[in-house]
């Protein structure tokens, strides 16, 4: 199922609320989580962000879980790597494979890193799912973030959705042609999917550059400024 972050950001109960307050809460708690090494704080932040996103903003729990799924998968892979290849001290588990072991310090490091990632991603989800991109970019402009970084963020944001839309369309086309009915066909379909996606991405990037050139792009992208009294 297609997941449209931009649609959710514009259609929730907090989309029209003060953008600076949302950014301060989300980024502030994220920084606090990174600075303080506390598992209880990580759990509290994760629960609090979930309440704000699902309970207050009324974003569906399914959409919230979808948002967290991909980054959490990478976090799990990273933490497993930390558990098996980092740390020293008392060995609590020996895999018997090339001397790979799990120590108490590596296990603690993996658990703390995973909990911290969970908390930080929930803060990011709160800001992303409740704030339209125009409001975020305007907030960055107000706090004197260089225009170059704002333009790069806007182009990346636009390109990500184009990339996901291409991926979604091509995968659906493959599924309708029974491209994932077995392991052999699955590997073949995935190879074709990623190779075609690479060339489609190059083509879209060239089209985007031509679009900018045709509109006399001079190194600055004007951003809509919301005319709201609370912002």
C-alpha positions as CSV (number, residue, x, y, z in Angstrom):
1,X,0.0,0.0,0.0
2,X,1.2,3.4,-0.9
3,X,2.3,5.6,2.0
4,X,1.9,9.4,1.4
5,X,3.7,11.3,4.2
6,X,2.8,14.6,2.6
7,X,-0.9,13.9,2.6
8,X,-0.7,12.9,6.3
9,X,1.2,16.0,7.2
10,X,-1.5,18.2,5.7
11,X,-4.4,16.2,7.1
12,X,-4.1,15.8,10.9
13,X,-5.2,17.8,13.9
14,X,-1.8,19.4,14.5
15,X,-1.1,20.4,10.9
16,X,-2.3,24.0,11.6
17,X,-0.7,24.3,15.0
18,X,2.4,26.4,15.8
19,X,5.3,25.0,13.7
20,X,7.9,26.4,16.0
21,X,6.4,24.7,19.1
22,X,6.3,21.3,17.2
23,X,9.9,21.6,16.1
24,X,11.1,22.7,19.5
25,X,9.3,19.7,21.2
26,X,10.5,17.2,18.6
27,X,14.1,18.3,18.1
28,X,14.5,19.2,21.8
29,X,13.5,15.7,23.0
30,X,15.6,14.2,20.3
31,X,18.7,16.1,21.4
32,X,17.9,15.3,25.1
33,X,17.6,11.6,24.2
34,X,21.0,11.7,22.4
35,X,22.7,13.5,25.3
36,X,21.3,11.5,28.2
37,X,22.1,7.8,28.3
38,X,18.9,6.7,30.0
39,X,16.7,3.8,28.9
40,X,13.7,5.1,30.9
41,X,13.9,8.4,29.2
42,X,14.0,6.7,25.8
43,X,10.9,4.7,26.7
44,X,9.1,7.8,28.0
45,X,10.0,9.8,24.8
46,X,8.8,7.0,22.5
47,X,5.5,6.7,24.4
48,X,5.0,10.5,24.5
49,X,5.6,10.9,20.8
50,X,3.2,8.0,20.0
51,X,0.5,9.7,22.1
52,X,1.0,13.0,20.4
53,X,1.0,11.5,16.9
54,X,-1.7,8.9,17.3
55,X,-3.8,10.3,20.1
56,X,-3.6,14.1,19.6
57,X,-2.8,14.5,15.9
58,X,-5.1,11.5,15.0
59,X,-2.7,10.0,12.6
60,X,-3.7,6.3,12.1
61,X,-1.5,3.9,14.1
62,X,-1.0,1.9,10.9
63,X,0.6,4.9,9.1
64,X,2.7,5.6,12.2
65,X,4.0,2.1,12.3
66,X,4.7,2.2,8.5
67,X,6.8,5.4,9.0
68,X,8.9,3.7,11.7
69,X,9.3,0.3,10.0
70,X,12.0,1.1,7.5
71,X,14.4,3.1,9.8
72,X,13.8,0.6,12.6
73,X,14.9,-2.3,10.3
74,X,18.2,-0.5,9.7
75,X,18.5,0.1,13.4
76,X,18.0,-3.6,14.1
77,X,20.7,-4.5,11.6
78,X,23.1,-2.0,13.1
79,X,22.4,-3.1,16.7
80,X,22.9,-6.8,15.8
81,X,26.2,-5.8,14.2
82,X,27.2,-3.9,17.4
83,X,26.2,-6.9,19.6
84,X,28.3,-9.4,17.8
85,X,31.3,-7.4,16.7
86,X,31.9,-4.7,19.4
87,X,32.5,-4.6,23.1
88,X,34.8,-6.5,25.4
89,X,34.8,-8.1,28.8
90,X,32.8,-11.1,30.0
91,X,31.5,-13.4,27.3
92,X,27.9,-14.4,27.7
93,X,27.4,-16.2,24.4
94,X,29.8,-17.9,22.0
95,X,28.5,-18.5,18.5
96,X,31.3,-20.9,17.7
97,X,31.8,-19.2,14.3
98,X,35.2,-17.6,13.7
99,X,35.5,-16.5,17.3
100,X,32.4,-14.3,17.1
101,X,31.0,-13.8,20.7
102,X,28.6,-11.7,22.6
103,X,29.9,-9.8,25.6
104,X,28.0,-8.1,28.3
105,X,29.3,-4.7,27.2
106,X,28.3,-5.3,23.5
107,X,24.8,-6.5,24.5
108,X,24.3,-3.3,26.7
109,X,25.6,-1.2,23.8
110,X,23.2,-2.8,21.3
111,X,20.2,-2.4,23.6
112,X,21.0,1.2,24.4
113,X,21.5,2.0,20.8
114,X,18.3,0.4,19.7
115,X,16.2,2.2,22.4
116,X,17.8,5.5,21.5
117,X,17.1,5.0,17.8
118,X,13.5,4.1,18.6
119,X,13.1,7.3,20.7
120,X,14.8,9.6,18.1
121,X,12.8,8.2,15.2
122,X,9.6,8.7,17.1
123,X,10.6,12.4,17.6
124,X,11.3,12.6,13.9
125,X,8.0,11.0,13.1
126,X,6.2,13.6,15.3
127,X,7.7,16.5,13.4
128,X,7.4,14.9,9.9
129,X,3.8,13.5,10.2
130,X,2.3,16.6,11.8
131,X,4.0,19.4,9.9
132,X,3.8,20.3,6.2
133,X,7.1,20.7,4.3
134,X,6.3,24.3,3.5
135,X,6.0,25.1,7.2
136,X,9.3,23.3,8.0
137,X,11.2,25.0,5.3
138,X,9.9,28.4,6.4
139,X,10.9,27.6,10.0
140,X,14.4,26.7,8.8
141,X,14.5,30.0,6.9
142,X,13.5,32.0,10.0
143,X,16.3,30.5,12.1
144,X,18.8,31.5,9.4
145,X,19.6,28.1,8.0
146,X,21.6,28.8,4.7
147,X,19.4,28.9,1.6
148,X,21.6,26.2,-0.1
149,X,20.6,23.7,2.6
150,X,17.0,24.6,2.4
151,X,17.0,24.2,-1.4
152,X,18.8,20.8,-1.2
153,X,16.2,19.6,1.4
154,X,13.3,20.7,-0.8
155,X,14.8,18.9,-3.9
156,X,15.5,15.8,-1.9
157,X,12.0,15.8,-0.4
158,X,10.5,16.1,-3.9
159,X,12.8,13.4,-5.3
160,X,12.1,10.9,-2.6
161,X,8.4,10.9,-3.5
162,X,9.2,10.5,-7.2
163,X,11.5,7.7,-6.4
164,X,8.9,5.9,-4.2
165,X,6.2,6.4,-6.8
166,X,8.3,4.8,-9.4
167,X,9.1,1.9,-7.1
168,X,5.5,1.4,-6.3
169,X,4.4,1.5,-9.9
170,X,7.1,-0.9,-11.2
171,X,6.5,-3.4,-8.3
172,X,2.8,-3.5,-9.0
173,X,3.5,-4.1,-12.7
174,X,5.7,-7.0,-11.8
175,X,3.2,-8.5,-9.3
176,X,0.4,-8.4,-11.9
177,X,2.7,-10.4,-14.2
178,X,3.4,-13.0,-11.4
179,X,7.0,-11.8,-11.0
180,X,7.2,-12.9,-7.3
181,X,5.7,-16.4,-7.5
182,X,9.0,-18.3,-6.6
183,X,12.5,-17.6,-5.3
184,X,14.0,-17.7,-8.8
185,X,11.4,-15.3,-10.2
186,X,11.7,-13.1,-7.1
187,X,15.4,-12.6,-7.5
188,X,15.0,-11.9,-11.2
189,X,12.2,-9.4,-10.6
190,X,14.2,-7.6,-7.8
191,X,17.2,-7.3,-10.1
192,X,15.1,-5.9,-12.9
193,X,13.3,-3.6,-10.4
194,X,16.5,-2.0,-9.0
195,X,18.3,-1.7,-12.4
196,X,15.3,-0.1,-14.0
197,X,14.8,2.1,-10.9
198,X,18.4,3.3,-11.3
199,X,17.9,4.4,-14.9
200,X,14.5,5.9,-14.1
201,X,16.1,7.9,-11.3
202,X,18.7,9.3,-13.7
203,X,16.1,10.2,-16.2
204,X,14.0,12.0,-13.6
205,X,17.0,13.9,-12.3
206,X,17.7,15.1,-15.8
207,X,14.1,16.1,-16.3
208,X,14.2,18.0,-13.0
209,X,17.3,19.9,-14.0
210,X,15.7,20.8,-17.3
211,X,12.6,22.0,-15.4
212,X,14.8,24.2,-13.2
213,X,16.7,25.6,-16.2
214,X,13.5,26.4,-18.1
215,X,12.3,28.4,-15.1
216,X,15.5,30.5,-14.9
217,X,16.8,28.8,-11.8
218,X,19.4,31.2,-10.2
219,X,20.3,29.1,-7.1
220,X,17.3,29.9,-5.0
221,X,13.9,28.2,-4.8
222,X,11.1,30.5,-3.5
223,X,9.1,28.7,-0.7
224,X,5.5,29.4,0.1
225,X,5.2,31.4,3.4
226,X,2.1,30.4,5.4
227,X,0.2,33.6,6.3
228,X,-1.1,32.4,9.7
229,X,-1.1,34.4,12.9
230,X,0.1,31.5,15.0
231,X,3.2,31.1,12.8
